[in-house]
Amino acid sequence: MLAGSMNTALMITSSFFVARAIMAMRAERQSVCIRWLVAALITAAGYPLVKFLEIRWNVAQGLTGDGDVFLMSYYYLTFNHLVHVSWGILGMAYVMTRTWFGGYSAANHNGLVAFASYWHATDLIWLMIFPLFYVLP
């Protein structure tokens, strides 16, 4: 449950940072927006690290999912989520780079908002996975 709690904190924190980046862009504060995106990127990068360590620990404990429907479902959903988080991290790097080079403004930052929507959706999905596989069992 520790890894799940850590990943929950990382996802919520990175979503908060992304929301702050949008607020900074709307206030025409590009450099502040970039700082929030850097914080979000660093925080988000912790998710795959924690997930890797969790899976490594699970396998060492013999929790491989062979013939166990719960564990197979757990690995399928959490790996699928990890793939989407990884795509989100790449997207975050893209919007951060685009922001750095002036690609967004207070008047036109639709790409940044679209990315934020994807990231928040990924966060919401984790908030459904976490109780199902970490709290309820």
Buried (B, 14 or more C-beta within 10 A) or exposed (E): EEBBEBBBBBBBBBBBBBBBBBEBBBEEBBEBBBBBBBBBBEBBBBBBEBBEEBBEEBEEEEBEBEEEEEBEEBBEBBEEBBEBBBEBBEBBBEBBEBBBEEBBEEEEBEBBBEBBEBBBEBBEBBEEBBEEBBEEE
